[in-house]
Amino acid sequence: MRGTPGAQRGVYAIEFAFVFLAFFGLVYATLCYGIALTLRMGLQHAAEEGARAALRYQKVAGTAVPLPQQQLQLRRAQAAAVAASRVNGWFATAPVVVAQICQSGTDDCATPTCGAEWAQRCQIRVTVTASGIDRMLPSMNFAMPATLAGQASMLLDGRTP
């Protein structure tokens, strides 16, 4: 009932092909996940560093104490600059960094009025978005997301130094 050894020779090749494809798929998926997770954590870290930078008061040349609105804009600009400096050189295209100061509890980011009172608190939101991630690995780019983003927010108050 058993076949001859010569008749079984092709079965081993087919079995090897299936095992190789399954193993290669597993290794490739692990590699893609590791790269995406590492890049995502880097973007998150950059956003967090930008939000922390907004906690430091900024100085304006020629004035002793900047106006509250001017201080908020300087802090927003500092947050964006720090977040952008943390991700320089990682990607083929530069990530987009957006830093907004919004009224806490709402999405009003146009003209927030921040103050020292709890009801007047504001928060800074720093978002770092990188696109073109799916083109990083050759041929099988369907396994990578097209964009990754890191976002951080931190409460600010309107007190002056």
N, C-alpha and C positions, 0 to 999 in steps of 0.2 A: 503494500500500500504506500510505502514511502517512495518519493521520487529519487532519482539519482542525484548525487551531489552536483553534477554539472547543470542540472535543470534548476537548481536553487540559486545559482550564482547571481542572477539579476535581482533577486529579492533583496539581497544585502545592499546593493547600490541604491535601490529605491528607499529602503529603510534609512540608510545613511542620509539621503537627500532630505527626507522628512525631518529627521532629528536635527540636521544642520540648520534647516530653515527655522524650526522652532527655537533652537538655541540662539541663532543669529537675531531673530525677532526679539527675543527676551533681552539680549545684550543691547541691541539698538534702542529699545524702549527705555531701558535703564539709563543709557547714555543721554537720550533726549530729555528725560525727566530730570536728571542731574544738572544738565546745562540750564534748562529752563528755571529750575529752582535756584540755582546759583545766581543767575542774572536777576531774577525777581527779588532775591534777598539783597543784592547789591543796589537795586533801584529803591527798595524800601529803606535801606540804610541811608542812602543819599537824601531821601525825602525827610527822614527823621533828623538828620544833621541840619538840613535847611530849617526845619521848624525850631530846632534848638537855637539856631543862630538868631532867630527873630526875637528871642527873649532878651538879647543884649541890646542896651540902649545905644543909639547911634548919635554921633556928633555931626553938627553942621558947621562948616567953616564960616566964621564971622559972627555967629550968634552964640550966646551963652547956653540957652536952653531952647531947643527947637519947639515949634508949635506942636500940639498933639497930633494933628492930621499929618504934618510933615514928618513927625517921628514915626507914625504908622507906615507911611510910604517908604521911609528909609529902612525900616525893619523888614518890610515886604521885599524890597530890592536886595537886601542882604541875604534873606532866606533863599531867594532864587539864585543868587550868585554862588552861595555855598553849595546848594544842591547841584547846580550845574558843574561846579568844579570837582565834585565827587564822582561824576560819571564821565568826565572827559576822557576820550580815547578808548572807550570800551567797545563802541559800536561803529559800523560803517557810516551811519548817519547819526547826527547828534540827537540825543533824546530831548523831548520837549519838556521844559520845566515851567510849571504854572504855580505861582504863589499868590494867594488871595487872602485878604483880611475881611472876614465876614462877621456880622452880628451873631453871637452865639445863640444857637437854638433856631435860627432861621437861615435861609439861603440868600439873605440880603448882603451882597458883596459890592454893590455899587457905591454907596456912600455910608459906610458904617460910622456910627458915633460911639466911640469907646470912652469909657470913663472909669473912675475908681470904684463906683458902685457895682454891686453884684448884678443888677439888672442891666447895666451898660457894658457888660463884659463882651469881649470879642475873641475870636479865635483866628489863628492863621492856618490855612490849609495849603500844604505843599504837595503837588502831584508831579511825579516824574514818569513820563510815558516814553517807551522805546518801541519803535516799529521796525519791521524788517527782520524780526527774529526768525521767521520761518525760512529765510534764505541762508542761515548760518551753516546748516548741515547739507551736504550735497545730496542730490537725487531723491531722497525721501523726506521732503520738507513738509509733508502732510502731518507729521508727528509733532511738529513744533507750532506754538501759537504765533499768530501774525503780530500781535502786540502784547507787551507786558507793561504793567504800571505798578508803581509804589506810591502810597499816599500816607501822609501823616498830618495830624492836626494838634494844636496846642493852644491852651487858653492864654490870652493876653489881658492885661489890664491897662487902664489909662493913666496910671500914676506917672509922674515925672520923676526923674532921678534926683 
